[in-house]
Amino acid sequence: MIPSTVIVVGGVAGGMSAAARLRRLDEQARIIVLERGPDVSFANCGLPYHVSGEIPDRSALLVQTPAGLAASLALDVRTGHEVTGLDAAAKTVQVATPIGDTTLSYDALILSPGAAAAIPPLPGIDHPRVRTLRTVQDAVDLRGMVTSGATDAVVIGAGFIGLEAAEALRHAGLNVTVVEFAPHVLPPLEDEMAWWLARELDRLGIAVKTGVSVNRIDDADGRALATLSDGTTVAADLVVLSVGTRINSAVFEAAGVACERGAIIVDDHGRTNLPDVYACGDAVLSVDAVTGSRRPVQLAGPANRAGRLVADALRTPSARPLPTLLGTAIVRVGQLTAAMTGANSASLTAAGRDFATIRVHPGNHAGYYPGSTQMHLLVHVDRATGALLGAQGVGGDGVDKRLDVLATAMRGGLTAPQLLELDLCYSPPYGSAKDPITMIGLVADNLLTGQAAFWQPEELPWARREAYLLDVRTPQEFATGHLPEAVNIAHTALRGRLDEVRQAAAGRSIAVMCQSGVRSYIAHRVLAAAGLQSSTLTGGMLTLRAWLGDQAASVLV
Ligand code: FAD
């Protein structure tokens, strides 16, 4: 029997996973990997840490070499080979190689061409000081600029890669300005979560300009001079452009591969509309596990997994389908970690979901054990069913663990109240007997059973105008900043002052708040037992301050 030929386009996360898996399933197949760049299997995710100097040696980013892959997996890996055309009827690809063009035949074709950095058509964007961070060479170039005396940097775009680049450059000692068009850094984060990151960026000495775009780049004696939409200018020795991606699908779309806004449309086994043509990774449309919407999810874990599953689909009738995606992602910014999974409030609102948001601000481990740090977690919960719809966290140690537990719970179909049923490991250096995850479960259970009622920061105008606002923190805490309409009765004094509260509320709903939401919940139960209608501010003053952001100074007295 003539062994079949499988051509893989793209030799990094998705493509190389597909090729390696295929070899393990089929010892006879000819597997050719075509990669237009000089490297395969490189660690995209490690690039920022080479720029910072934390990964000093470039070679550490090269996880595999063509020679190593030939030796261990009998893969025919060809770097410097760019696929420039596809003839699906003839089952051939046209390839530009270092020694000229050629045509290769395939029995099956796997596309994992990923995405390139988007380059907006701005005047001066081709200035030699403007760089992207996508390849090993990009990282090496940026590192070279850093070590040869660059002092000032501008990062355009404060998404994951932009923030990592900013942190890396600051770590290397540069003055860094981040320019972000959206109202806050890391746009998928909720406003209140992004506020904690903004504070950390400030602490790191990174200047952040949000709600502003770069209009043009000019040359200033060899440096780049960025003119911003607010009329200001920033001079820099290097500019990192990280404003999103452009999917490398044009060649394939032109050959008839069905795409939506540049992303390749695949079924749940990675099959495109063309016979024997499969696709995976950053270049494809994935199905959002929560909203069902289709969007590219450009993350390494899903790309690696999809490569494997597409190879399975080629060789195994019972291959697992590609899972829908939660888009679980994480980023380090200084001493903080920000992580998220599932949908955020904007996408839930767009999808018409009726949800409540729960916030908790627990320690990462028992407060009495040295070194405990506070984390800020929020979870979006379906009001009717308690389904977990999305979660975000910002804090120090342990945020990654909590978000991974939440992502696992979501994948497993646990509801938010069921989180309290999880048996999680605990000892004081690691957590608390009531882990932050347990806390979310307890609060969700209270919400779903009606034991607790919450008001959200978005309802602040209602609370100030129509409710009786009761702040149950201590007088000392109250003095550090409170809503001007709030009446202060510490929760420990509330039981003795119920008549006063009843009279002052005069039939109005009572909007209770405290520092984090624990004492206001106790107060809510006291009020409920006295027949008074009340609700507690989820996340308390910690959430409200973060949600108000820069406005806190003018709203609180
Ligand atoms: P890629 O890894 O981009 O590989 C595609 C390859 O195809 C490229 O090498 C390209 O040269 C090649 N190619 C394209 N067109 C052709 C063609 N016509 N012919 C031949 N070759 C072609 N994800 C995370 O989950 N966590 C992180 O911390 C993280 N950090 C990142 C940091 C940076 C700086 C970057 C750039 C990405 C990061 N990612 C991270 C994203 C992650 O790297 C990608 O999701 C993943 O690499 C996608 O794999 P892929 O195979 O789809 O595409």
Boltz pocket constraint, residues with backbone or C-beta under 6 A from the ligand:
constraints:
  - pocket:
      binder: B
      contacts: [[A, 9], [A, 10], [A, 11], [A, 12], [A, 13], [A, 14], [A, 15], [A, 34], [A, 35], [A, 36], [A, 37], [A, 39], [A, 44], [A, 45], [A, 46], [A, 47], [A, 48], [A, 81], [A, 82], [A, 83], [A, 84], [A, 112], [A, 113], [A, 114], [A, 115], [A, 133], [A, 134], [A, 135], [A, 161], [A, 248], [A, 251], [A, 280], [A, 281], [A, 282], [A, 283], [A, 297], [A, 298], [A, 299], [A, 300], [A, 301], [A, 303], [A, 328], [A, 330]]
      max_distance: 6.0
